[in-house]
Amino acid sequence: MRNLKYLFIAFVFIATACENKKNSERIIGTWEIVKANGSLDDLNIGTQYLFEKESLTFSKDGFDNKAKSEITDSTFTWDNGSMKMDYTYSFEGSNLIVKLKGSDQEFVLEKK
């Protein structure tokens, strides 16, 4: 019975670790803001985020702004050397929910 308890704990740990890894892989690709709340909400609609393994590009109206990025299971950064922005993210169904830390901005993105 005691071994079963340890086996269950190990299973939960492994399942959680695998789920987190999937989030950091699931975010890779192109996403577009379809809903925005907070400051400058209307200006953000239509902005695309291209997540690559170590970079993030914001694109809108023919303008691309690429920078270094670090992605974890629930956060990512955008760092162009002179400015660094920190975000949290989660998934709701097929949508990506993004919040800029220290701001009232919150975005709903759909994968393209």
C-alpha positions in Angstrom: 0.0 0.0 0.0 2.8 2.4 0.8 4.5 1.7 -2.6 1.2 2.5 -4.3 1.1 5.9 -2.5 4.6 6.8 -3.8 3.7 5.5 -7.3 0.6 7.8 -7.3 2.7 10.8 -6.2 5.3 10.1 -9.0 2.5 9.8 -11.6 1.0 13.2 -10.6 4.4 14.8 -10.7 5.2 13.4 -14.2 1.8 14.3 -15.5 2.1 17.9 -14.3 5.6 18.2 -15.8 4.4 16.9 -19.2 1.5 19.3 -19.2 3.7 22.3 -18.5 6.1 21.3 -21.3 3.1 21.1 -23.7 2.1 24.7 -22.9 5.5 26.0 -23.9 5.4 24.0 -27.1 1.7 24.8 -27.8 2.3 28.5 -27.8 4.8 28.2 -30.7 3.4 29.7 -33.9 1.4 32.7 -35.1 -1.4 34.1 -33.0 -3.6 37.2 -33.6 -5.3 39.4 -31.0 -9.1 39.1 -31.5 -10.2 40.8 -28.3 -8.4 43.3 -26.0 -9.1 44.9 -22.7 -7.4 47.7 -20.9 -5.2 50.6 -22.2 -5.1 51.0 -26.0 -7.5 48.1 -26.4 -8.7 49.0 -29.9 -5.2 49.6 -31.2 -4.1 46.1 -30.3 -6.8 44.3 -32.2 -5.2 42.5 -35.2 -1.7 42.5 -33.8 0.0 39.2 -34.6 2.4 37.4 -32.2 4.9 35.0 -33.9 6.3 32.8 -31.1 9.5 30.9 -32.1 11.7 28.9 -29.7 13.9 31.9 -28.6 12.2 35.0 -30.2 8.9 36.8 -30.4 7.8 39.1 -33.2 4.9 41.5 -32.9 3.4 42.4 -36.3 0.7 44.8 -37.4 0.1 46.8 -40.6 3.3 45.7 -42.2 5.5 46.6 -39.2 7.4 43.7 -37.6 9.1 44.1 -34.2 11.3 41.0 -33.4 13.1 40.5 -30.1 14.6 37.8 -27.9 12.0 35.8 -25.9 12.1 33.3 -23.1 9.0 31.0 -22.8 8.1 29.0 -19.7 4.9 27.1 -19.0 3.0 30.2 -18.0 5.1 33.3 -18.8 7.1 34.8 -21.7 9.2 37.8 -22.2 9.9 40.2 -25.1 13.4 41.8 -24.8 14.9 44.0 -27.6 17.9 45.0 -25.5 16.5 48.5 -24.5 13.1 47.4 -23.3 11.9 44.2 -21.6 8.2 43.3 -21.2 7.0 40.4 -19.1 3.7 38.5 -19.8 1.7 35.7 -18.2 -0.4 33.4 -20.4 -2.8 30.6 -20.2 -5.1 28.7 -22.6 -8.9 28.7 -22.6 -9.9 26.1 -25.1 -8.1 27.0 -28.3 -7.6 30.6 -27.3 -4.4 32.1 -25.8 -5.0 34.6 -23.0 -2.1 37.0 -22.5 -1.7 39.6 -19.7 1.1 42.2 -19.7 2.6 42.3 -16.2 2.3 45.7 -14.4 -0.4 46.8 -16.9 -4.2 46.5 -17.3 -3.8 45.0 -20.7 -5.3 41.6 -21.4 -5.6 40.0 -24.8 -7.4 37.0 -26.3 -5.5 35.5 -29.3 -6.5 32.9 -31.9 -4.0 30.7 -33.6 -3.5 31.5 -37.3 
